[in-house]
Amino acid sequence: MTPTITYNSIDNPVNPTTGKSFLYTMAFTGGPLGGNVNTITNLVEFKKFRPVNKHRNVFGYRARVAYINGFGGKRFLPIALLYGRRRRHSRLRHPLDFARDVHSDGDQNSHHISGPVGRGAVAYDFDSRLIYTATLPGGDFQAFGNVEYRIPIVKNYFQTAFFFDGGTDGIAKKNGLKLDPTGVIQLNTDFPEAHVTGNLPIAPNTNFRLRGSAGIEFVIQLPIVQAPFRIYYAYTSMRLSEELVAQNPFFNQTDINNLKLTLQSVDPTLFPFVVKPQLDSVVNNPAG
């Protein structure tokens, strides 16, 4: 269910030159309507256009704020609110977290270490290791806006516009970033020394990080289909240029100690000089 309140005095939906609009929407899912997700979404948007330079050019701006929330105790993960005509930087606005993943023996990422022992060889495969993978969970709150200055070159057929887009997505309700409780129990069973919690951590400096881009757009009105064809170039002036490094992969220390004792009975130099350097190369190279 999506009840909406709107006011609109914009003169042309494709090539507006004057007027303003206001929109409020409340989207409701789940609850008595059924389904496995309960959400309420509130969205407010305002647009305004006005002619300038003796009514030849047009200045316009838009602002939008949206928030989505769960209710009724059902498990809820933040949903990315991807709105807006231009979406060049939408993906980059999202916060980032590091999800837990298990790489088990037999997949392409399982770790195998080996070394020579006399004339033969010894090998050991770790059954599994816990790694941390960068993910984009989306956001439950979004705010963005854009401004543009439009210049008609051939009236009603060809025009150009200078613009700036800016905004942010973020997670206001951090307790929505929860892992499946069954999966948490399994992870703590397989990795008792890792102490896995039920919430995903958000990478520093990524939640509600502002993004912005500025550029130029060319619009050609196609006469047959009566639709605009757009070509634009934008430069992202507010970008995330930091290096984000995941937590080191995790091996149970008990497994490592058992391996060390086993190899010491065969060759005391094998673990410190052959096995440990290989193990350190895995632990000290987390996913970026």
C-alpha positions as CSV (number, residue, x, y, z in Angstrom):
1,M,0.0,0.0,0.0
2,T,1.4,3.4,-1.0
3,P,-0.8,6.4,-0.1
4,T,0.6,9.6,-1.6
5,I,0.0,13.3,-1.2
6,T,1.2,15.5,-4.0
7,Y,1.1,19.1,-5.3
8,N,2.4,19.9,-8.7
9,S,2.4,23.2,-10.7
10,I,5.3,22.4,-13.1
11,D,4.4,23.4,-16.6
12,N,6.1,20.5,-18.5
13,P,7.1,17.1,-17.2
14,V,9.8,16.6,-19.8
15,N,11.2,20.1,-20.3
16,P,10.1,22.1,-17.2
17,T,10.6,25.9,-17.1
18,T,8.5,27.0,-14.2
19,G,6.6,25.7,-11.2
20,K,7.1,23.5,-8.2
21,S,6.1,20.2,-6.8
22,F,5.8,18.5,-3.4
23,L,5.5,14.8,-2.8
24,Y,4.9,12.7,0.3
25,T,4.6,9.0,0.1
26,M,4.2,6.4,2.8
27,A,4.8,2.8,1.6
28,F,3.5,0.0,3.8
29,T,4.4,-3.7,3.3
30,G,3.8,-6.8,5.4
31,G,1.7,-6.9,8.6
32,P,-1.9,-7.7,7.8
33,L,-1.0,-7.7,4.1
34,G,1.1,-10.8,4.6
35,G,4.6,-11.6,3.4
36,N,7.9,-12.2,5.3
37,V,9.0,-8.6,5.5
38,N,7.4,-5.7,7.5
39,T,8.4,-2.2,6.4
40,I,7.2,1.3,6.5
41,T,8.8,3.8,4.1
42,N,8.4,7.6,4.4
43,L,9.6,9.7,1.5
44,V,9.5,13.5,1.0
45,E,10.5,15.3,-2.2
46,F,10.5,18.9,-3.3
47,K,11.2,20.3,-6.8
48,K,11.3,23.8,-8.2
49,F,12.0,25.4,-11.5
50,R,12.2,29.1,-12.5
51,P,13.1,30.9,-15.7
52,V,16.2,33.2,-15.6
53,N,18.1,35.4,-18.1
54,K,14.9,36.9,-19.6
55,H,13.1,33.6,-19.6
56,R,15.7,32.0,-21.9
57,N,17.4,29.7,-19.4
58,V,16.0,27.6,-16.5
59,F,17.3,27.1,-13.0
60,G,16.0,24.1,-11.1
61,Y,16.7,22.1,-8.0
62,R,15.4,19.1,-6.2
63,A,15.7,17.6,-2.7
64,R,14.6,14.2,-1.4
65,V,14.7,12.5,2.0
66,A,13.6,8.9,2.6
67,Y,13.6,6.5,5.5
68,I,12.6,2.8,5.7
69,N,12.0,0.9,8.9
70,G,10.9,-2.5,10.0
71,F,8.2,-3.4,12.5
72,G,6.5,-6.3,14.2
73,G,9.7,-8.1,15.3
74,K,10.5,-9.6,11.9
75,R,14.1,-9.8,10.9
76,F,14.9,-6.8,8.8
77,L,17.9,-5.9,6.8
78,P,18.4,-2.3,5.5
79,I,17.3,-2.0,1.9
80,A,19.1,0.3,-0.5
81,L,17.0,3.3,-1.4
82,L,18.0,4.0,-5.0
83,Y,16.1,6.9,-6.2
84,G,16.8,9.8,-8.6
85,R,17.1,10.3,-12.3
86,R,20.9,10.3,-12.2
87,R,22.5,7.4,-10.5
88,R,26.2,7.8,-11.3
89,H,27.3,7.8,-7.7
90,S,24.4,5.9,-6.0
91,R,26.4,2.7,-5.4
92,L,29.3,4.7,-4.0
93,R,27.0,6.4,-1.4
94,H,26.4,3.2,0.5
95,P,28.0,2.3,3.7
96,L,30.3,-0.7,3.7
97,D,30.6,-3.6,6.1
98,F,32.6,-6.9,6.3
99,A,30.5,-10.0,6.3
100,R,31.9,-13.3,7.7
101,D,32.4,-16.1,5.2
102,V,33.8,-19.6,5.7
103,H,36.2,-21.0,3.1
104,S,36.2,-24.8,3.6
105,D,38.5,-27.5,2.4
106,G,37.7,-28.5,-1.1
107,D,36.8,-25.0,-2.5
108,Q,39.2,-22.9,-4.6
109,N,40.2,-20.8,-1.5
110,S,41.1,-23.6,0.9
111,H,44.6,-23.4,2.2
112,H,47.2,-26.1,1.7
113,I,50.7,-26.0,3.2
114,S,53.4,-28.5,2.7
115,G,57.2,-29.0,3.1
116,P,59.9,-31.5,2.6
117,V,60.8,-34.0,5.3
118,G,63.9,-36.0,4.4
119,R,63.2,-37.8,1.2
120,G,59.4,-37.6,1.5
121,A,57.0,-34.8,2.2
122,V,54.4,-33.8,4.7
123,A,51.2,-31.9,3.9
124,Y,48.4,-30.4,6.0
125,D,45.1,-28.9,4.9
126,F,43.2,-26.6,7.2
127,D,39.6,-27.8,7.1
128,S,38.3,-24.2,7.1
129,R,39.1,-20.6,7.9
130,L,37.0,-17.6,8.7
131,I,37.4,-14.6,6.3
132,Y,35.8,-11.2,6.2
133,T,34.4,-10.0,2.8
134,A,33.5,-6.4,2.0
135,T,29.8,-6.0,1.2
136,L,27.4,-3.1,0.4
137,P,24.3,-3.6,2.6
138,G,22.5,-0.5,1.5
139,G,20.9,2.0,3.8
140,D,17.7,2.6,5.6
141,F,18.0,6.5,5.3
142,Q,18.7,8.5,2.2
143,A,19.1,12.2,1.5
144,F,20.1,13.7,-1.8
145,G,19.6,16.7,-4.0
146,N,20.7,18.2,-7.3
147,V,20.7,21.6,-8.9
148,E,20.9,22.4,-12.6
149,Y,21.2,25.3,-15.0
150,R,19.6,24.5,-18.3
151,I,20.4,26.4,-21.5
152,P,18.2,25.8,-24.7
153,I,20.3,25.7,-27.9
154,V,17.6,24.7,-30.3
155,K,14.2,25.4,-28.5
156,N,12.3,22.2,-27.7
157,Y,14.9,20.0,-29.5
158,F,18.4,20.4,-28.1
159,Q,19.6,21.8,-24.8
160,T,22.5,21.6,-22.4
161,A,22.6,21.7,-18.6
162,F,25.3,22.2,-16.0
163,F,24.5,20.2,-12.8
164,F,25.6,19.1,-9.4
165,D,24.3,16.0,-7.6
166,G,25.0,15.2,-4.0
167,G,23.7,13.0,-1.3
168,T,24.3,10.2,1.1
169,D,22.9,6.8,2.1
170,G,23.3,5.5,5.6
171,I,22.3,3.0,8.3
172,A,20.5,4.8,11.1
173,K,19.1,1.6,12.7
174,K,22.3,-0.3,13.1
175,N,20.7,-3.2,14.9
176,G,19.1,-4.1,11.5
177,L,22.5,-5.4,10.4
178,K,22.0,-8.8,11.9
179,L,23.3,-12.2,10.9
180,D,21.0,-15.2,10.8
181,P,21.0,-16.6,14.3
182,T,21.4,-20.2,13.0
183,G,24.5,-19.1,11.1
184,V,26.0,-17.4,14.1
185,I,25.6,-20.6,16.2
186,Q,27.3,-22.6,13.4
187,L,30.2,-20.1,13.1
188,N,30.8,-20.2,16.8
189,T,30.7,-24.0,16.8
190,D,33.2,-24.2,14.0
191,F,35.3,-21.3,15.3
192,P,34.8,-21.1,19.1
193,E,37.8,-18.9,19.6
194,A,36.6,-16.3,17.1
195,H,33.6,-15.2,19.3
196,V,31.4,-14.2,16.3
197,T,28.7,-11.7,17.2
198,G,25.3,-11.4,15.6
199,N,25.8,-7.9,14.2
200,L,27.8,-6.9,11.1
201,P,30.3,-4.1,11.8
202,I,30.3,-1.0,9.5
203,A,33.6,0.0,8.1
204,P,34.9,3.3,9.6
205,N,34.1,6.5,7.6
206,T,31.6,4.8,5.3
207,N,28.3,5.4,7.0
208,F,26.5,8.6,5.9
209,R,29.5,9.5,3.8
210,L,28.7,12.4,1.5
211,R,29.1,11.9,-2.3
212,G,28.9,14.5,-5.0
213,S,29.5,14.9,-8.7
214,A,29.3,17.8,-11.1
215,G,29.2,17.9,-14.9
216,I,27.5,18.8,-18.1
217,E,24.5,17.2,-19.8
218,F,23.3,17.3,-23.4
219,V,19.6,16.5,-24.1
220,I,18.2,15.8,-27.5
221,Q,14.4,15.5,-27.8
222,L,13.7,12.6,-30.2
223,P,10.8,13.7,-32.4
224,I,9.3,10.3,-33.3
225,V,9.2,8.6,-29.8
226,Q,8.9,12.0,-28.0
227,A,11.5,11.0,-25.4
228,P,14.7,12.7,-24.4
229,F,18.1,11.2,-25.3
230,R,20.7,12.3,-22.7
231,I,24.5,12.4,-22.9
232,Y,26.4,13.6,-19.9
233,Y,29.9,13.8,-18.4
234,A,30.4,14.1,-14.6
235,Y,33.3,14.4,-12.3
236,T,33.0,12.9,-8.8
237,S,34.4,15.6,-6.5
238,M,33.5,13.9,-3.2
239,R,34.8,10.4,-3.4
240,L,36.0,7.7,-0.9
241,S,39.7,7.6,-1.5
242,E,40.7,5.7,1.6
243,E,42.0,2.1,1.7
244,L,39.6,-0.2,3.6
245,V,41.1,-3.4,4.8
246,A,39.2,-6.3,6.2
247,Q,40.0,-8.1,9.4
248,N,42.7,-10.8,9.0
249,P,41.4,-14.3,8.2
250,F,41.0,-16.4,11.3
251,F,42.3,-19.9,12.1
252,N,41.5,-21.6,15.4
253,Q,44.7,-21.4,17.5
254,T,44.0,-24.9,18.7
255,D,44.3,-26.3,15.2
256,I,47.6,-24.5,14.7
257,N,49.0,-25.8,18.1
258,N,48.0,-29.3,17.2
259,L,49.8,-29.0,13.8
260,K,52.9,-27.6,15.5
261,L,53.1,-30.5,17.9
262,T,52.6,-33.0,15.1
263,L,55.4,-31.6,13.0
264,Q,57.8,-31.2,15.9
265,S,57.8,-35.0,16.3
266,V,58.8,-35.3,12.7
267,D,61.2,-32.4,12.2
268,P,61.6,-29.5,14.7
269,T,62.6,-27.1,11.9
270,L,59.6,-27.8,9.7
271,F,56.9,-25.6,11.4
272,P,59.0,-22.5,12.1
273,F,60.8,-22.4,8.8
274,V,58.4,-23.9,6.3
275,V,54.8,-24.0,7.6
276,K,54.6,-20.8,9.6
277,P,55.8,-18.5,6.8
278,Q,53.1,-19.9,4.5
279,L,50.5,-19.5,7.3
280,D,51.5,-15.9,8.0
281,S,51.2,-15.1,4.3
282,V,47.5,-16.0,4.5
283,V,46.8,-14.4,7.8
284,N,48.5,-11.1,6.9
285,N,46.8,-10.6,3.6
286,P,43.2,-9.8,4.3
287,A,40.7,-8.9,1.6
288,G,40.7,-5.2,0.7
